[in-house]
Amino acid sequence: MNLINNEGKKQEGNVSLDMLRVVVMFLIVLSHVMLHGKVLEQTEVFTTNYYVNYIIYAFISVHVNCFVLISGYFLSTKAFKYKQIFSLWGKMLFWSFFILLFLFAIGVVPFSFKTIIKALLPFTQQRYWFMTTYLLMYCLIPFLNAAISTLSKKQYQIALGLFFVIYVVLQNVFFWREFTSVNSRSPLFFAFLYLVGGYLRKYPIERKVPWFRSYVACSMLTAISRFILSYVTIKIFGTMYGETIFYSYNSITMVVGSICLFMTFQNMKMNKDSFLGKVALWISPLTLGVYLIHEQPEMRTWLWSVLKPYQFANSSFIILIAVLMGQAILVFGVCCLLEKIRIIVTEKGISIGRKVLGR
């Protein structure tokens, strides 16, 4: 099972992790409603909505880490294929360029050759930060897998412990980013998460652990840290300082919380023939497309200027939650439909091409 390159294929392995992919992609969309839709920015400090928003944001911000953990879990036992890099790049190029053409056509983006060139170079222009970082990490997979296969369990644990201290603890507690040149969007941090996923595959945790409750605890600690830091720094300095530290992907609470959520799903028993199993297997191959469509830079700017979720930032928190969920479901559903159409058209085009060449 590949994390983000499995369109149109039945997957082997744990169906519950396919469901996790679907869930975390929905959480990514929801986080973008809150972030790009400027809901967090427009919410008045220390109001009910402020607390509700940042509690929700703490729970959903494990999404990126979970995606990389899934990669490590499955790809650490697979033979590395360079063609996957080109496949991922091709999908990124497709949506980057054709969405731009659509926005040109409907007149919401002024025509520009410079913008076209940027759209045709999505990797070098870093139009999708996650894809850029993921592809750079993907190039390291042969070396990461070699380490996973050769290290003893004790050596593996020591390596993960050292990486955790360098990439997580020192980053957050002592602000050593200048020393390590690693942040939460670094390929090296993604490589660390990949190794964690590989470890969980190679050495399954047999003892019973309250994984979901641990995930809830980590998420609440993340939110509480913001509330405390916000209050204290405003009282001392007259402005907020450091309140976002534990919301970073490489914060201690986020890393531990994402592992706990991953293990919650990994331990679930989901039948592929059940309703939820079928839903997971149908939507899972579409998740990359959901990301590439709604995060295309020009689309992102236009989309949130149309939906304007920030207008409800200070409404009743019940209305706010309804708007957040409603817009996330709408964006997620439409993007799934568009990606499914792309897959069907692509497969038919390939089939026709093979028939023509076969003649």
LINVENRA-V418347 format. One record per backbone hydrogen bond with DSSP energy under -0.5 kcal/mol. CO is the residue of the C=O (numbers start at 0). NH is the residue of the N-H. If there is no record, write none. Layout:
# LINVENRA-V418347
CO NH
CO NH
This chain:
# LINVENRA-V418347
5 8
12 14
13 16
13 17
14 17
14 18
15 19
16 20
17 21
18 22
19 23
20 24
21 25
22 26
23 27
24 28
25 29
26 30
27 31
28 32
29 33
30 34
31 35
31 36
32 38
33 38
33 39
34 37
36 309
37 41
38 42
43 46
46 50
47 51
48 52
49 53
50 54
51 55
52 56
53 57
54 58
55 59
56 60
59 62
61 65
62 66
63 67
64 68
65 69
66 70
67 71
68 72
69 73
70 74
71 75
73 76
74 77
80 83
81 84
81 85
82 86
83 87
84 88
85 89
86 90
87 91
88 92
89 93
90 94
91 95
92 96
93 97
94 98
95 99
96 100
97 101
98 102
99 103
100 104
101 105
102 107
102 108
103 106
111 115
112 116
113 117
114 118
115 119
116 120
117 120
118 121
120 124
121 126
121 127
122 125
127 131
128 132
129 133
130 134
131 135
132 136
133 137
134 138
136 139
137 140
139 142
139 143
140 144
141 145
142 146
143 147
144 148
145 149
146 150
151 155
152 156
153 157
154 158
155 159
156 160
157 161
158 162
159 163
160 164
161 165
162 166
163 167
163 168
164 169
167 171
168 172
168 173
169 173
169 175
175 179
176 180
182 185
185 189
186 190
187 191
188 192
189 193
190 194
191 195
192 196
193 197
194 198
195 199
196 200
197 201
198 202
203 205
208 210
209 213
210 214
211 215
212 216
213 217
214 218
215 219
216 220
217 221
218 222
219 223
220 224
221 225
222 226
223 227
224 228
225 229
226 230
227 231
228 232
229 233
230 234
231 235
232 236
232 237
232 238
233 237
241 244
243 246
243 247
244 247
247 250
250 254
251 255
252 256
253 257
254 258
255 259
256 260
257 261
258 262
259 263
260 264
261 265
262 266
264 267
267 269
268 270
270 273
273 277
274 278
275 279
276 280
277 281
278 282
279 283
280 284
282 285
282 286
283 286
285 289
286 290
287 291
288 292
289 293
290 294
292 295
295 299
296 300
297 301
298 302
299 303
300 304
301 305
302 306
303 307
307 310
308 311
309 312
311 314
315 319
316 320
317 321
318 322
319 323
320 324
321 325
322 326
323 327
324 328
325 329
326 330
327 331
328 332
329 333
330 334
331 335
332 336
333 337
334 338
335 339
336 340
337 341
338 342
339 343
340 344
341 345
342 346
343 347
344 348
345 349
346 350
347 351
348 352
349 353
350 354
351 355
352 356
353 357
354 358
